[in-house]
Amino acid sequence: MRATVAIFAALFGLCGSGRADDLSDIRAVRSISAEAAQVLNLESQHKVTATYATVMKNQAVSQLRNTAESAASPQMKALAQQAIDAVKANDSAALKQIVQQLYAMEGPHGRAD
């Protein structure tokens, strides 16, 4: 009986950690995409310098690339790549669309605020 309980607990733990990893990836891509969209908006309104915008966009691309490489889910890899492409194209609308898609993916485990 104890062996059965231990096996069940181990399997439950593995399933839960996979969901946690997916949620972590979703939140990372969402956060980076939202920040990049804001930088693009500020840049288009001439409220930040070109140097600042360039540095922030490069950091976003780097962080998104790292998340894409470490993500277990092919869907998250694809969404991170779409976000990279949107940042490189200065497409804040595409980034906002990705952010909204990621909010929906979070489901009941979404934002606590």
C-alpha positions, 0 to 999 in steps of 0.5 A: 500500500505504501508503495502505491501511495509513493508511486502516486505521489511521485507521478502527481508531483511530476505532472504538477511540475510540468504544469508549473514549468509551462506556467512559468514559460507562459508568464515569462514570454507574456511579461517580456512581450508586454514590456517589449510592446511598451518600449515600442510604443514609447519609442514610436511616441519619441518618449525614450531615446533610440539607444534605450529602445535598442538596448531594451529590444535586444534584451527582450530578444535575448530573454525570449530566445533563452525561454524558447530554448528552455521551454518544453512545450513546442507551442511555447517555443513557437510563441516565443519565436513569434514574439522575437519576430514581432520585436525585430519587426517593431510590431507592438500590435503583434506583441499585444496579441501574443500577450492576450493569447498567453493570458488566455492560456494561463487559465484559472492559474492566471494573475492573482491581482 
